[in-house]
Amino acid sequence: MANLDSRVKTQQIRLLDVFLIGPTLLYAAAVTPKQHSILRVFLATTAVTTMAYNWRNYEIIEASNTCP
């Protein structure tokens, strides 16, 4: 039962990364002044890769939990 609880918590954290942290980083990149272009690119890249990585892993784990 503990394994199931930890899996559910991990999945909730992944969704938090996809729907809160990633978009917040994108917003931060958008409002960063233009003269800080390296920071803007870093924030945007981090946001996109965070959302993509966590969504992919969320889908993999959810697919392994379903019964055919």
Helices and strands as residue ranges (DSSP letters): H 2-16, I 17-21, H 22-31, H 37-65
